[in-house]
């Protein structure tokens, strides 16, 4: 396994033109470019909407729990903030993927 991996990496390093032999127009896929914009927009819209719903439910449950047990409010609030950060990370990851789709694929809007 290691030997074949070494040979493959040696081939790529020895012949870099072979790895970069793709034409510039074929890199975007032609008709795929406009669909990446649509996919990025729909993905971000779904992620933002579901994150908003999840955060609303989490805050509502935390406030209800604080109302039932006021003595545990500090622990509930800490758990809620950690949960909200994890929920928000979904939207941030989706934003990163959307930006990669928009800018790394090399879409030509002109």
C-alpha positions, 0 to 999 in steps of 0.5 A: 500500500505504501509503495503504491502511494509513493509511486503515485505521489512520485508520478504526480510530482514528476509529471505535474502537467498531467495532473493539470491537463484539464481545460479551463472551460471544463473546470466549471462544467459549463452548465453546472455554474448557474446551478451552483448559485441556485444550490448555494442560495437554497442551501443557505435558506434552508439552513438559516430557516431550520437554525432559526426554528431550532434556536427558538425551540431551544430558548423556549425550552430553556426559559420554561425550565428556568421558570420551573426551577429558578435555582438552576437558572445559571446551569440551564443558561450555560447549557442553552448558550452552548446549544445555541452555539452548536445550532448556529455552527450549522448555518456557519458551515453552510455559509462556508460551503455556499461561498466555496460553491460560489467562488472556488468553482470559478463561476464567470458571471460576465 
